[in-house]
Amino acid sequence: MIFLDNVSKSYSTGSPALNGVTLSIGRGEFVFIVGDSGSGKSTLIKLLLRELTSTSGSVYVMGNDLAKLKHRQIPRFRRNLGVVFQDFRLLNDRNVYENVAFAQRIVETPVSEIRRNVPAILATVGLAGKYKAKTKQLSGGEQQRVALARALVNNPSILLADEPTGNLDPNNSWEIMKLLEEINESGTTVVVVTHNREIVNAMQKRVITMKKGVIISDEEKGGYIDED
Ligand SMILES: Nc1ncnc2c1ncn2[C@@H]1O[C@H](COP(=O)(O)OP(=O)(O)OP(=O)(O)O)[C@@H](O)[C@H]1O
C-alpha cells in the first residue's frame, strides 16, 4: 500500500529532512509516526501526498511510483487519499454540509449521491444534527470531525492525519482517535503523525519513531519512546 525505498529529502537549506528511509505499510494497517520536532514526520506525509518529491529513493503509494506521476495524474491519485491536519483547514464561511459536499463536488460526484453520502458520513462522525452550523460556531473537536468527514466522504483507501489532535483537549483527542480506529476497522489504512504520548501508549498500535530524518524504531504494539 505504502512503500518507501531508501528515501532521502533535502530542502535547499540544512541537513536532510529524511535520510535513507525504508518503510512499508500494508493495506489496513494503523500506524503512528512519532518523533521530536524536526525529525521529518511532516516531510514524510508531504511525500506520500505528492506535495513534495524525494531527492533520492522511491516512494510508492497504491502501486504508483510517485516520481513518475505526471502533474495531470496527481488529482486522480489524491482521490484515494484522505487527509486531516492539526488546524482543520475548513471553509469557515460555509456550513458543515457544504464543507463535506465540497470534497464530493471536486471529484464530480452526482448531486443525488452527494445528498446521500454527506448525511451518512456526518452521522458516522456524530455530527448529523449540526449539518447547518457554520464551522466557526463549532468546538475544536467538532471542527476536526467535520475535517474527518470531508477526508472520508470520497471513500479513500488511505487516511493520513498530521497531528489531528494537536489543537484538542484530552476528551476530544480521544474521540478523534476512536473515530480513526473505527475507520481503520472498516478497512482504511490509517497513518497518524502525533506527539500525543498518552494516546500512543494506550492504543498499542504499530509505532514508527523518527529522529533527525531516520527511523530509529518500528514496533508492532509499540509505545512512545522517551528520549533524553
Ligand atoms: N520548506 C522547508 N524548507 C526548508 N527546510 C524545511 C522545510 N520544511 C521542513 N524543513 C526542515 O526539515 C526538517 C524536518 O521537518 P518536518 O517538518 O518534516 O519535521 P516534523 O517531524 O514534522 O516536525 P514537527 O513535529 O515540529 O511538525 C526540519 O529540520 C525542518 O526545519
Ligand as a Chemical Component Dictionary entry (heavy atoms), coordinates in Angstrom:
data_LIG
# 
_chem_comp.id                   LIG 
_chem_comp.type                 NON-POLYMER 
_chem_comp.pdbx_formal_charge   0 
_chem_comp.three_letter_code    LIG 
# 
loop_
_chem_comp_atom.comp_id 
_chem_comp_atom.atom_id 
_chem_comp_atom.alt_atom_id 
_chem_comp_atom.type_symbol 
_chem_comp_atom.charge 
_chem_comp_atom.model_Cartn_x 
_chem_comp_atom.model_Cartn_y 
_chem_comp_atom.model_Cartn_z 
_chem_comp_atom.pdbx_ordinal 
LIG N1  N1  N 0 10.058 24.095 3.430  1  
LIG C1  C1  C 0 11.182 23.829 4.113  2  
LIG N2  N2  N 0 12.348 24.440 3.795  3  
LIG C2  C2  C 0 13.476 24.156 4.472  4  
LIG N3  N3  N 0 13.567 23.285 5.490  5  
LIG C3  C3  C 0 12.439 22.658 5.853  6  
LIG C4  C4  C 0 11.190 22.888 5.201  7  
LIG N4  N4  N 0 10.242 22.108 5.782  8  
LIG C5  C5  C 0 10.869 21.422 6.755  9  
LIG N5  N5  N 0 12.191 21.746 6.810  10 
LIG C6  C6  C 0 13.188 21.183 7.719  11 
LIG O1  O1  O 0 13.173 19.766 7.577  12 
LIG C7  C7  C 0 13.306 19.131 8.849  13 
LIG C8  C8  C 0 12.134 18.192 9.080  14 
LIG O2  O2  O 0 10.932 18.977 9.177  15 
LIG P1  P1  P 0 9.481  18.334 9.352  16 
LIG O3  O3  O 0 8.502  19.446 9.279  17 
LIG O4  O4  O 0 9.345  17.195 8.416  18 
LIG O5  O5  O 0 9.583  17.779 10.835 19 
LIG P2  P2  P 0 8.428  17.238 11.821 20 
LIG O6  O6  O 0 8.965  15.997 12.413 21 
LIG O7  O7  O 0 7.157  17.173 11.101 22 
LIG O8  O8  O 0 8.381  18.393 12.923 23 
LIG P3  P3  P 0 7.150  18.892 13.845 24 
LIG O9  O9  O 0 6.905  17.783 14.818 25 
LIG O10 O10 O 0 7.687  20.107 14.507 26 
LIG O11 O11 O 0 5.998  19.182 12.943 27 
LIG C9  C9  C 0 13.436 20.235 9.881  28 
LIG O12 O12 O 0 14.805 20.433 10.137 29 
LIG C10 C10 C 0 12.849 21.438 9.185  30 
LIG O13 O13 O 0 13.449 22.624 9.627  31 
# 
loop_
_chem_comp_bond.comp_id 
_chem_comp_bond.atom_id_1 
_chem_comp_bond.atom_id_2 
_chem_comp_bond.value_order 
_chem_comp_bond.pdbx_ordinal 
LIG N1  C1  SING 1  
LIG C1  N2  SING 2  
LIG C1  C4  DOUB 3  
LIG N2  C2  DOUB 4  
LIG C2  N3  SING 5  
LIG N3  C3  DOUB 6  
LIG C3  C4  SING 7  
LIG C3  N5  SING 8  
LIG C4  N4  SING 9  
LIG N4  C5  DOUB 10 
LIG C5  N5  SING 11 
LIG N5  C6  SING 12 
LIG C6  O1  SING 13 
LIG C6  C10 SING 14 
LIG O1  C7  SING 15 
LIG C7  C8  SING 16 
LIG C7  C9  SING 17 
LIG C8  O2  SING 18 
LIG O2  P1  SING 19 
LIG P1  O3  DOUB 20 
LIG P1  O4  SING 21 
LIG P1  O5  SING 22 
LIG O5  P2  SING 23 
LIG P2  O6  DOUB 24 
LIG P2  O7  SING 25 
LIG P2  O8  SING 26 
LIG O8  P3  SING 27 
LIG P3  O9  DOUB 28 
LIG P3  O10 SING 29 
LIG P3  O11 SING 30 
LIG C9  O12 SING 31 
LIG C9  C10 SING 32 
LIG C10 O13 SING 33 
# 
